[in-house]
Amino acid sequence: MQAKAGDTALSAFVRKAALGEVAAQRAKPLRRPKADQRDLAAILARLSLHPLVQSFKDADRDVADATTTDKLDTCAALLEDVRAMLMQALGKAP
């Protein structure tokens, strides 16, 4: 049997012989995130709930001064950069 299997793992050879092409169509195992990815995901989720972020959002709604608007836009851009870096670290599209 090992001679017939050749370079193929014996278990894969037996599975294919017994199940045919159905064996080749098995679903890929789900990718489980590593511990550090789970930590980064938690940080990202908590980032949107942080009081600082909420303060920026509230101030943005209440602002009338152009200078304050520019400062808030800068802060928003910085927060978006942080979010993008975290998403990249998670291997996700921002």
Salt bridges, closest charged atoms under 4 A:
GLU21 OE2 - LYS16 NZ 3.97
ASP58 OD1 - ARG61 NH1 3.19
GLU80 OE2 - ARG83 NH1 3.89
